[in-house]
Amino acid sequence: MDQAITVKYLNATAKTPARYKAMCTAGASFVHAGDYETEQAAASAAVLKLLKRFRWDGVYYAGRMPDGRAVFVKPNSFRGEVAE
């Protein structure tokens, strides 16, 4: 099953630093804290940790949702045909 992965920024609290939460459509998630130069680098690091956790491989394309969340998708063999 193909998975779309979204990344949400979580603000710092009194007890935890700012962090990024990578979530896939299957419900799995991984919260990653780290100091990166850009938001995209931090989001990518969170996604890589999630991919490694579940031993998912392949190429993922990065983009942005209208609400600003980062999204990563894995291309498949879909050729524009819809099965009925």
Order of alpha helices (4+ residues) and beta strands (2+ residues): beta-beta-beta-alpha-beta-beta
